[in-house]
């Protein structure tokens, strides 16, 4: 994977993605429109424990072990809902029961080992999932895709040091009130969600340093970065999200 710095080109004309909302994992029909990419949002607090208990039976042994590794209950719950929702969505799109979906991995573009983007065995559907306490996103597409949702941090300036230097400058300026157009927390979450969606889409994740690519903190809802289109996803106040699609 090249280490060259890449800079996205903002596009004000394209609207952000409005995800479909899954209020239930058991009673909500999942339908995919004609668009090249579809995104679903699950507000985790709307799901009852009884419903989650049923959906947990869909998870495989690896997912159960990973869920049990979370010490904080809210993180464990978000993980379980995310993976159940991914099984529901990918299963519905590929006409497979959620408990029968088998996960695999694409080769990593950096080393070639099988730990790149997730995939569903026996299906040509590309998908990505993301979770944080309170919100889950699942995206499916016919091409490579990455999605990310983030909760606003308490200290965006400290975390912004992980991002591109220009993004750090913008976030610091917003924190000091010298940059119009958004609070520092909003600008950080925009940049981080856009960056992580892009890195998940190319399949290397945080194996590529987030500070190498400039996705921007501005309010433009879409941008291109090489062959990729990165669009903001509409999520509730207190969160930021983006989806990256190849082509």
C-alpha positions, 0 to 999 in steps of 0.5 A: 500500500502506497504511503503517499499523502492523498487529498480529497476534493469536496463536492457540495452538490451531492446530498448526504446519504440518508440511511434506512432505520432498523428499529427491530432485528426481527420484525423490520423488512429489509429491502435494497433500492436500486442505488449502488450503495445502501446503508441501514442505521440501527439505534441500539437503545430501541432494541429490547433485551428479549429481541437481542437474546433471539438475535444472539443465536445468529452469531457464530463462535468467533463473534461470541468470543469477540463480544465476550472480550468487551468489558463494558456492557455498552460496547458489547451490546453495540458489537452484538447488535452490529453483527446481528444487523449485518447478518440480517441485512446481508442475509436478506440481500443474498436470500440467506437466513441470518444464522446461515451467513458465513463471514470471510475476509478479502486479502489485505492490500498491504500484505496479501493475508486474509484479513482485509475487508469482510465478505460473505462467503458464496456471495458477491455482495460487498458490505461494511459495518460500524458500531459505537454505543447508541448507533450501528451502521451497515452498508452493502454495495456491488463494489468495495465499500466502507462505513463508519459511525463515531460518537463525538469525543470529549477532547477532539483536539487531542485525538485530532493529532492522529489525523492529517496535519491540515485537519488538525489545524482546522480542528484546533482553529475551531476549538479556539473560535478562529474558524467558522463553520462548525465546532471542533467536535463536529469537525473531528468526527467528520474527518475521522468517520470519513477517513476510517470509512475510506480506509475500511473500504480499501481494506487496510483499515488503520494499518494505513496511518490516518494522518496520510490522507486528507478527507477534510473537516468541512461541511461538504457532504461528499468528496472524491479521493482517487477512485473513491467517493466518500459521502457523509451519512445522516445520523443523530446529533452527537454522532458523525458518519460516512460511507466510502464507495469505490467508483 
